[in-house]
């Protein structure tokens, strides 16, 4: 986009016969447009522009989800932190201690099937 703006500025200066740009060759004046075409071809062929667009969409999606969860009264960060602390605590216990504390829970912390 910057190359296109530079090209437009150079064309305007060349057409207006302003300063040293009046005697400048048209090849130099139109060169930024060629550079923009090369850049866009490179960015599209490598997938760079698509990747950036997908990253922006993912960020918007995550922000929207977090905003909606907080609006519902669910604090997802706090719940994840609490779950991590509980899991860490369970791993520090022996199997006998876990069984005595919660007889309906498996070794990995999930409920047993009835």
Secondary structure, 3 states (H helix, E strand, C coil): CHHHHHHHHHHHHHHCCCHHHCCCCHHHHHHHHHHHHHHHHHHHHHCHHHHHHHHHHHHHHHHHHHHHHHHCCCCHHHHHHHHHHHHHHHHHCCHHHHHHHCCCECCCCCECCC
